[in-house]
Structures are given as structure tokens and as C-alpha cells.
Amino acid sequence: MTENLDTTPAVTTEIRVAIEQLVAEHHWLLDHGHADRLYTLYTEDAVSVGPLGTMNGRDAIKAWGERRVTQDAGIVRHFSGGTRLAWENGVLTGTTYYMTFRSTQDDPLHPASVGEFREEYAQVDGQWRIRRREIVPVFGGHNAAAHARRLAEGDK
């Protein structure tokens, strides 16, 4: 008989549900004008990397969210799924596929961006939080970059 020496914790149903809810809440807050509350989903030492640049720490994410709610970016909706969760070197990681639609696109029925959220998670006071989020556009990256520039300049 072979002894199983794998000490990697399982990704339980409870963990999967908690992470999928965390990602869904992130989308809902962003899409419904509550970006100023996104920071609550991150750890204090969180890092977010993507078309908007790099934000280091929860305070930077909070500041970005507070600016974001004052900007009119049109109607935006994020759809995600296919989340893969795994333990890597003792850290819970995830890759979630996404599509973003924007009313400001020439054809808002076509995705403005399709890509992956590559994340690391950590528990804080018993709640799962995002420790690292990398937004990786696979298709439409030029759209994501142009949108980030428009927001930085105060345009739609």
C-alpha cells in the first residue's frame, strides 16, 4: 500500500463558494457604482496590477475607488466564470475568466475585453480576501488600455 504524503489542503466546497462570492461581489460593487467599497474585499497589503496600473496596499485601492465613483464611465458589466482554484506553495490561488461589456463601446454588445483575473487569497478574521489581483486582458487589451486612459483623463 502506498502512503499518501500530500499535505496540501483541499479546496473545499466552502472555500470555492466563498471565493466565487468574493469575485462576484467585486464585480457587483464595481458595476453598480460602489467602487469606493472595493477596498473592503482586499487585504491590507494587497496588490492590484492591470491596465489601470499598479495599486499597492488597501489604501491605494480605496483611493482609486473613491475617484472611480465620481467618474462617469457609462454602464459597465463584468461576467466571469470558469474559476480554477489551487493551493500553490501554501497560498490559495485562482484564475477566473472574464468578459467586460461597456456602453461606451462602438458596439456595446461585443465584449470590450476578455481575459483572466489571476489572484491570490488570504483569510483575514475568518473571511477570504484578495491579496493579489492581476488583470490580464487576452482579447481587447487595447480597449482596456484606452478605457483606463479615458478615465485618467476624466472622459467616458
N, C-alpha and C positions, 0 to 999 in steps of 0.2 A: 504494500500500500504506500502511495506517495503522500507525504505530508505537505499540506498547503501552507507555505510560509509567507504568503502575500498579506501584508499588514495594512494595505491601502483601504481606507474606509469606503463603504459602499455609498453610491449616490442613491439615497433612499427616495421613495415617493414623496416623502415630506420635504426633503431638500429640493427636489425637482419642482414641486408645486410652489414653494417659497421663492425660488429663483425666477420661475416663469411669471409669477405675480409681480416680483420686483421689476422685471423688464417691462411688463405691461403697464405698471404704474408710471414708470419713467415716460413711456410713450404718451400715456393719457395726460399727464401733467404738462408735458411739452406741447401737445396738440390742442389743449384746451385752455391755454393762456395762463398756466400756473408754473412757468419755468422758474419762478422765484422760490419754489418749494423743492426743486430737484435736488438741491444740496443735501436734503434730509435722507436721500437714498444712498449717499456715499459715506465712506469712512473719512475720518479727519485727514488722513494722509493720502487721499485718493488722487489719482492722476487720470485726466481725460485727454486723449490725443485724437485729432481728426482734422477735417477740413477747416474747422474754426481755429486751429492752432492747438497749443498745449496749455491745459489748466492744471496747475499743481496745487493740491490741497482743496479741502472743502470750502474754504473762504473764497478761493478763486472761482469755484463753480457757483457759489452763492452770488457773487458779484456779477458773473455772466448772466445768471438767471434773472437778477433784478434789472439788468439792462434789457434783456430779451423781452420782458413783459411790456416794456414801453415802446417796442418797435412793432410796426405793422408788417408782418411777413406774409400776409394773406392766410388762406386756410391751408393747413398742413396736416397730413395724416401719415402715420408710420404703421406699417404692417410688418409683423415678424413671425418667425416660426422656425421649425427645424433645429431647435436648440440642442446642442450636444454639450453635455456636462461630463467632466472628468477631473479626477484628482491628479495633479502634476506636482511632484516634489512637496507633497503635503498641502498644496493650495488648491482650492476648488476653482476650476476654470470653466469657461463656457464660450461657445461660438454660436451666435444666433444670426440667421439670415434675415435681412430686412429689405423692404421697399418703401420709399418715401414718395408721396404724391404732393404736389403744390399747386394751388390755384393760380399762381403767378407764371406757371409754365405756359408755353405756346399751346400745348395740348395737355390740359391737366389730367386727362385720363391715361396718360402714359407716365410711368414712374420717372421722377426726377433723378432718382438714384437707387441703385440696387447694390447691396453689399453685405458686409458682416460686422457685427459687433463682437469683438474679441475681448473677453472680460475675465477679471479675477475677482473673487468674492471673499469676504471675511465676515465672521459673526461679531456683532457689537451688541452687548447686553442681550444676547439671545436672538437677535434679529440679523438676517443676512443683509449685507450692504455691498455696494460696488466699491472695490478697492482700486481697480484699474479698468478703464474702458478705452479701447482703441476702435475708432470708427474707420472702417476700411471700405471705401466705395470700390466696387468691382466693375460696375457699369454706370455710366453717368457721372463719373468723378468730376468731370469738367462742370457739370451742373451744380454739384455740391460746392465746389470751389467758388463758382460765380455767385451762388446764393450767399455764401459766407462773406464775400466781398461786398455785396449789396447791403447786407445787414450792417457790416462795419462802417459803411458809408451813410447809413441811415435811410436807405431806399428799400423798396419792396423787393 
